[in-house]
Amino acid sequence: MEDETSWLPAELAPVALRLARADQAAYQLSELTLNWSRGAEDRGALDLVEVLTDAGNLDLVVAGIRPIPPLVPMLFSEAVHHLRAAIENTLFHLVESSRGAEITGNQALAIQMPVYQEQRALEVWQTKVVRRGIVELAAGTKLGNRVAHLQPCADESAVPSIDPALAALMGVQPHYAHPMVLLQKYSNTDKHHAIRMAAARGVVQRHDEPFFDSDRSMRPIEVGDVLTTTRPGTPVVVDASMAVHVLRPDGAVWVAPARELDHLYRHVSNTVIPTLVTGFALTKSLPPQIELGDTGDGDSERIRLGGWQSAYERMAAVTDAAYHQSLATAPQFPTRRT
């Protein structure tokens, strides 16, 4: 009896394992950033002090920010690497399978997944790859057509910088980018310099102000920033919700790394790999939660026993529990400086 993963050739089982490792990295990253935001003894990622101003007001000032663990950008980088490698591994196998022979040397170097936002650029690439002897990727061939169908110039898939519903609540506009473009640019950026993570970005909310009258957007937080100003003798509860963000390769938009990886993972797993192999996308393609340790199982058995909840879905319950715990935590009182 065939299972839900029978569409994947046995030779591509390592691709499913790569995707599972990307999912593992995303989960580890999520756990790490959640713990960072909670801080030591659940005191949060910010060290806050009250400063009495010359005008007699009290400024709530950021005196320190908990450093982001170096493992966070490394895990993001690792997940991106495995996602892109999964695509390249699949394409290479399919070209060799179509030819029925091993491909080596310069021809092997020519087999790479293109990412083009203009149709003309794709056509030029297909002409060049045929000249290098990879006729399997020529325009009009089965595999060539599948590659073309996945290109940003033909596919309208888009990853929002923030969930549209959350964007509406926060009063901001999401930015959209094609997942293949993002994956390629993240990977290329990481080859030259580290993917940039923001030290802290957050939403600051005063309980004595109407929610929709306040600045609800995520904003950069730096040491020395004044989060709010009050009058002595007038206690005000202030919530500072902090998060780690990653800078998209265009250098203009900050996004939540776990959600970004979830979008990229889903596109590669449900759209790119199935389309290359079968010609169409799948809503349920490969289990993201596959045991990769020393179990004694073979690859096919590991995949068959895999769980279908993604890292983002598994972390939802953990994050929800942490949120409700934070609601029950007593307010903290910052040290006053004069």
Disulfide bonds with the S-S distance in Angstrom:
none
